[in-house]
Amino acid sequence: MLTSTFLGNTLESYLWFFGILLGGFLLKKVISSLLSRVIYALFNRYGKTVGVEKFFGLMNRPFQFFIMVVILYVAFDRLEFPHEWNLVPENQFGVRLVAFKIFEALILFSFVWILVRGIDFIGLVMLERAKRTESKMDDQLVPFVKEAIKVIVASVGFLILVGIVFDLDIVSLVTGLGIGGLAFALAAKETLENLLGSFTLFLDKPFIVGDTVKVGTVEGKVESIGFRSTRIRALDRMLVVVPNKKMVDAELINDTVRLSRRSSFLIGLSYKTSEETMRNILQDIRQLLHEHSMIEPDPTVRFRQFSPSSLDISIIFFVLTPQMDEFLKVQEEINFKILSIVTARGAEFAYPSTTVYLKQ
């Protein structure tokens, strides 16, 4: 029975075909895991900071895809096309040539996929090392270089695919791309502007990863700077992706590099407050701000104006910190002490009110 022939192949060949497919499908995860462990062992010295789980998570899918392509190739190699089909040889255009080129393309794609995931893992290792340094520049440089290398690898893989798999002249292809470069640039105008914006951000360094910035209506902490966009974690913890072109063109405020934060507000006292009490309150607030270690010298404390229902005191000072949390802490402390000063002087805070006089 094993020698019985169906469509140009024996029953034994069909059994080998299905057996290889079934065995490969059942063992692809095991083989992928073993292959990942062997390769990770070679880089174990450098990858300890990231861990083997991250490596498996990145490499399992491309390894499984590569294994399945190889298994498919081996399985189909057990079969032959029926002679009755009168197919042309592999060196001529036809079913044989198309099938062989598809296998070549899938093998090349799997190799490029494995290389790209390997670059991602190396990027994670380098990023963990960068976090241990005091400089923030390397935190920004590592993702940028990683993305650049991935683009180069993908481009080289595409050229190899075109040149080897499809038997095209790479030199002529590159020349043709040069001739059509203008049309490509016009079609990809936004992408190229964002790419140029990323280089501008990298060279000019108006901010680095970890800085708190405000661009237009977006304010938050910079998490990463990529080729096309910058990822900002907003104050409400939402992730906002801003195109690099906008990061370059729009007005940008970097809160991290500021030396201090400004506080300006009014307090209103009731019209029952006497002149002497007002002068004492002003002097107490000036002394409070002058003696505080976190406030810049020469704060402004002035009796500013007569409002319809209050005597307004203008208070302006700078807190020597770029951090919002610390600024709010100092401002809260000052507000409580001002409240104590006004209460201790026997004055009252004003509130909107209207006095009506009735004529007898």
C-alpha positions in Angstrom: 0.0 0.0 0.0 2.9 2.4 0.8 4.0 2.2 -2.8 0.6 3.1 -4.2 0.7 6.2 -6.3 -1.7 9.1 -6.3 -1.2 12.3 -8.3 2.4 11.4 -9.0 3.4 10.6 -5.3 3.3 7.4 -3.3 1.3 6.9 -0.2 4.6 6.8 1.8 5.4 10.3 0.5 2.0 11.7 1.6 2.5 10.1 5.0 5.9 11.7 5.4 4.4 15.0 4.3 1.6 15.1 6.8 3.9 13.6 9.5 6.4 16.4 9.1 3.7 19.0 9.2 2.0 17.5 12.3 5.3 17.0 14.1 6.5 20.5 13.2 3.2 22.1 14.4 3.4 20.2 17.7 7.1 20.8 18.4 7.5 24.4 17.0 7.1 25.9 20.5 9.5 23.5 22.0 12.1 24.0 19.3 11.7 27.8 19.5 12.2 27.7 23.2 15.3 25.6 23.0 16.7 27.8 20.2 16.0 30.9 22.3 17.7 29.5 25.3 20.8 28.6 23.3 21.1 32.0 21.7 20.4 33.8 25.0 23.2 31.7 26.7 25.6 33.4 24.3 24.5 36.8 25.5 23.8 35.9 29.1 26.7 38.0 30.3 25.2 41.2 28.8 21.5 40.5 29.1 21.1 39.8 32.8 19.8 43.3 33.5 16.8 42.7 31.2 16.1 39.0 31.9 15.4 35.9 29.8 11.7 36.5 29.9 12.0 39.6 27.8 14.3 37.8 25.3 11.8 34.9 25.0 8.9 37.4 24.5 10.7 39.1 21.7 12.1 36.1 19.9 9.5 33.3 20.3 7.2 34.5 17.4 9.9 35.1 14.8 11.6 31.8 15.7 8.3 29.9 15.4 7.6 31.5 12.1 11.1 30.6 10.8 10.7 27.0 12.1 7.3 26.6 10.3 8.7 27.9 7.1 11.6 25.4 7.2 9.1 22.6 8.1 6.9 23.5 5.2 9.9 23.5 2.9 11.0 20.1 4.1 7.5 18.7 4.0 6.8 19.8 0.4 10.3 18.6 -0.6 8.9 15.0 0.0 6.3 15.6 -2.8 6.7 16.0 -6.5 4.4 17.8 -8.9 2.4 15.3 -11.1 4.0 14.7 -14.5 0.5 15.0 -16.0 0.6 18.7 -15.2 3.5 19.2 -17.6 5.0 22.0 -15.5 8.1 23.9 -16.7 11.4 23.5 -14.8 12.3 25.8 -11.9 14.6 28.0 -14.0 11.6 29.1 -16.1 8.6 31.1 -15.0 5.8 28.9 -13.8 4.4 27.2 -10.7 7.7 25.7 -9.6 9.6 29.0 -9.8 6.8 30.9 -8.0 6.7 28.4 -5.2 10.4 28.4 -4.8 10.6 32.2 -4.7 7.8 32.3 -2.1 9.9 30.1 0.1 13.0 32.2 -0.4 11.0 35.4 0.4 9.5 33.8 3.6 13.0 32.6 4.8 14.5 36.1 4.2 11.6 37.8 6.0 12.0 35.5 9.0 15.7 36.3 9.2 15.0 40.0 9.0 12.3 39.6 11.7 14.8 37.8 14.0 17.4 40.5 13.4 15.0 43.3 14.2 13.8 41.6 17.4 17.5 41.0 18.3 18.1 44.7 17.9 15.1 45.5 20.2 16.6 43.2 22.9 20.0 44.9 22.6 18.3 48.3 22.8 16.6 47.2 26.1 20.0 46.1 27.5 21.6 49.4 26.5 18.6 51.4 27.9 18.9 49.7 31.3 22.6 50.6 31.3 21.8 54.2 30.3 19.3 54.5 33.2 22.2 53.9 35.7 24.1 56.9 34.5 23.5 60.5 35.7 23.3 61.9 32.1 19.9 61.9 30.4 21.5 62.2 27.0 22.1 58.4 26.6 18.5 57.7 27.5 17.5 59.7 24.5 20.3 58.4 22.2 19.7 54.6 22.7 16.1 54.5 21.3 17.1 56.9 18.4 20.1 54.7 17.4 18.0 51.5 17.8 15.3 52.8 15.5 17.9 53.9 12.9 19.6 50.5 12.9 16.2 48.8 12.5 15.4 51.0 9.5 18.8 50.1 7.9 18.3 46.4 8.5 14.8 46.5 7.0 16.0 48.5 4.0 18.9 46.1 3.3 16.5 43.1 3.7 14.2 44.7 1.1 17.0 45.2 -1.3 18.2 41.6 -0.9 14.7 40.4 -1.4 14.4 42.4 -4.6 17.8 41.5 -5.9 18.1 37.8 -5.0 14.6 36.5 -4.7 13.1 38.4 -7.7 16.4 38.5 -9.7 16.3 42.3 -10.2 19.3 44.6 -10.8 19.8 46.4 -7.4 21.9 49.2 -9.1 19.2 50.0 -11.5 16.6 49.9 -8.8 18.6 52.3 -6.6 19.1 54.6 -9.7 15.4 54.5 -10.3 14.7 55.4 -6.7 17.0 58.4 -7.2 15.2 59.5 -10.3 11.8 59.1 -8.5 13.1 60.7 -5.3 11.3 64.0 -5.9 8.0 62.2 -6.4 8.6 60.1 -3.3 9.5 63.2 -1.3 6.3 65.0 -2.3 4.2 61.9 -1.5 5.9 61.4 1.9 6.2 65.1 2.8 4.8 64.8 6.3 6.9 61.8 7.1 10.1 63.5 5.9 9.3 66.7 7.9 8.8 64.6 11.0 12.1 62.8 10.3 14.0 66.1 9.9 12.3 67.3 13.0 13.7 64.3 15.0 17.2 65.1 13.8 16.7 68.7 14.9 15.5 67.7 18.3 18.4 65.3 18.7 21.0 68.0 17.7 19.5 71.1 19.2 18.4 69.3 22.4 15.6 71.6 23.6 14.6 68.8 25.9 15.6 65.2 26.8 13.8 62.1 27.9 12.4 62.7 31.4 11.8 66.5 31.0 8.4 68.0 31.7 7.5 70.1 28.6 4.5 72.0 27.3 3.8 72.1 23.5 0.6 73.8 22.5 -2.1 72.4 24.7 -0.1 69.3 25.6 1.8 69.3 28.9 3.6 66.3 30.5 6.7 64.2 30.8 8.7 63.1 27.8 8.9 59.3 27.6 10.6 58.7 24.3 11.7 60.5 21.1 11.3 58.5 17.9 11.9 59.1 14.2 8.4 60.3 13.6 6.9 61.4 16.9 7.6 62.2 20.6 5.6 60.4 23.3 4.5 62.5 26.2 2.8 61.3 29.3 0.3 64.0 30.1 -0.5 65.3 33.6 -3.7 63.2 33.5 -1.6 60.1 32.8 -2.8 59.9 29.2 -0.2 59.0 26.5 0.0 61.8 23.9 1.9 61.2 20.6 3.1 64.5 19.1 4.6 64.6 15.6 8.2 65.8 15.7 7.4 68.5 13.2 5.0 70.1 15.7 7.6 69.8 18.5 10.1 71.8 16.3 7.6 74.4 14.9 5.5 75.1 18.0 6.5 77.2 21.0 7.9 74.8 23.5 8.2 75.3 27.3 10.6 73.1 29.2 9.6 73.2 32.9 12.5 71.0 34.0 15.3 73.5 33.1 13.6 76.5 34.8 15.3 77.8 37.9 12.2 78.9 39.8 8.4 79.2 39.7 6.4 82.4 40.1 3.5 82.8 42.5 1.2 85.8 42.1 -2.1 86.3 43.9 -4.3 88.9 45.7 -5.7 88.7 49.2 -8.7 90.9 50.1 -9.2 92.4 53.6 -12.4 93.9 54.8 -12.9 97.7 54.8 -13.0 97.5 58.6 -9.2 97.1 58.6 -7.4 100.1 60.0 -4.4 101.8 58.4 -2.1 100.6 61.2 -3.3 97.0 61.0 -2.8 97.1 57.2 0.7 98.3 57.6 1.5 95.7 60.2 0.1 92.9 58.0 2.2 94.1 55.0 5.3 94.2 57.1 4.7 90.7 58.6 4.2 89.2 55.2 7.3 90.8 53.8 9.3 89.4 56.8 7.8 86.0 56.3 8.8 85.9 52.6 12.3 87.4 53.2 13.1 84.8 55.9 11.9 81.7 53.9 14.9 79.7 52.5 13.0 78.6 49.3 12.0 82.1 48.2 14.1 84.5 46.1 15.1 87.8 47.6 13.0 91.0 47.0 9.5 89.6 46.9 6.7 92.0 46.2 4.0 92.7 48.8 2.0 95.9 48.2 -1.4 97.4 49.1 -2.6 97.4 45.6 -6.1 98.7 45.2 -9.6 99.5 46.6 -11.9 96.9 45.3 -15.7 97.2 45.6 -15.8 95.0 48.7 -12.2 94.6 49.8 -8.8 96.2 50.3 -6.5 94.2 48.0 -2.9 93.2 48.8 -0.8 92.0 45.9 1.8 89.3 46.7 4.4 88.1 44.1 7.4 85.9 44.8 9.5 83.2 43.1 10.1 79.7 44.7 13.5 78.3 44.0 12.5 75.0 42.5 11.5 73.7 39.1 9.4 70.9 40.5 5.6 71.5 40.6 5.0 69.4 43.7 7.7 71.2 45.8 6.4 74.6 44.5 2.8 73.8 45.6 4.1 72.6 49.0 5.9 75.9 49.6 2.9 77.9 48.4 0.7 76.0 50.7 3.0 76.8 53.6 3.0 80.5 52.8 -0.8 80.6 52.5 -1.2 79.1 56.0 1.2 81.5 57.5 -0.5 84.5 55.8 -3.8 83.2 57.2 -2.2 83.2 60.7 -0.8 86.7 60.3 -4.2 88.2 59.3 -5.9 86.4 62.1 -3.3 87.4 64.7 -3.6 91.1 63.7 -7.4 91.0 64.3 -8.3 91.6 60.6 -10.8 89.8 58.5 -10.8 88.5 54.9 -13.3 90.2 52.7 -16.0 88.5 50.6 -18.3 90.0 47.9 -21.0 92.0 49.8 -23.3 94.9 49.4 -24.4 97.4 52.1 -27.8 99.0 51.6 -28.7 102.2 53.5 -32.4 103.0 54.1 -33.3 106.7 54.5 -35.7 107.5 57.4 
